[in-house]
Amino acid sequence: MSKITIFCERKIALSIENTIENTIENTIENTIENTIESMKSGNSKDKIPPKKNPTKNPKKKLFQKAGVKVKAKNSLFLTA
């Protein structure tokens, strides 16, 4: 696990935190959706059957927050 400390204003730290969280969230969601689509279309070894009712597919939170926390007034700690 790596730690990075960035010293900056709290406003900037919060902006960085939001950017990182959104990037991680979008990347994970896109990867999962692409994998599922690939499996449905038969482009994967592990085929899964199509859903019986595709309209009832509520989006669920697929992961917890990334290890990004604002720990102090002027620093942002990232764990990876």
C-alpha positions in Angstrom: 0.0 0.0 0.0 1.4 3.4 -1.0 0.7 6.7 0.7 0.9 10.1 -0.9 0.6 13.3 1.0 -0.3 16.5 -0.9 -0.1 19.8 1.0 -2.6 22.3 -0.3 -5.7 24.3 0.8 -8.6 22.3 2.1 -10.8 23.4 -0.9 -8.2 22.0 -3.3 -7.8 18.8 -1.3 -11.6 18.3 -1.4 -11.6 18.9 -5.2 -8.8 16.4 -5.6 -10.6 13.9 -3.4 -13.9 14.2 -5.5 -12.0 13.9 -8.8 -10.2 10.7 -7.6 -13.4 9.1 -6.2 -15.3 9.9 -9.4 -12.6 8.6 -11.6 -12.3 5.3 -9.6 -16.1 4.9 -9.5 -16.5 5.4 -13.2 -13.6 3.1 -14.1 -14.9 0.3 -11.9 -18.5 0.7 -13.2 -17.4 0.8 -16.8 -15.2 -2.3 -16.4 -17.9 -4.3 -14.7 -20.6 -3.2 -17.3 -18.2 -4.0 -20.2 -17.4 -7.4 -18.7 -21.0 -8.3 -18.3 -21.9 -7.1 -21.8 -19.0 -9.2 -23.2 -20.2 -12.2 -21.3 -23.7 -11.8 -22.6 -22.7 -11.4 -26.2 -20.6 -14.5 -26.1 -17.2 -12.7 -26.5 -16.0 -14.3 -23.3 -15.3 -17.9 -22.2 -17.7 -17.5 -19.3 -21.0 -16.8 -20.9 -23.9 -15.7 -18.7 -27.6 -15.9 -19.7 -29.4 -12.6 -20.4 -31.6 -11.1 -17.7 -35.2 -12.0 -17.8 -36.4 -8.5 -17.1 -33.6 -6.0 -18.1 -35.8 -3.0 -17.0 -35.5 -4.0 -13.3 -31.8 -3.4 -12.9 -31.3 -0.8 -10.1 -27.8 0.5 -9.9 -26.1 -0.7 -6.8 -23.1 0.7 -5.1 -20.5 -1.8 -6.2 -17.7 -0.8 -3.9 -16.9 1.3 -0.9 -15.2 4.6 -1.1 -11.7 4.5 -2.4 -9.0 5.0 0.3 -9.0 8.7 -0.1 -9.4 10.8 3.0 -8.9 14.4 4.0 -7.0 14.1 7.3 -6.0 17.6 8.1 -6.7 21.2 7.2 -4.1 21.4 4.5 -3.2 17.8 3.4 -4.8 15.0 1.5 -3.8 11.4 2.2 -4.3 8.7 -0.4 -3.9 5.0 0.1 -3.5 2.6 -2.8 
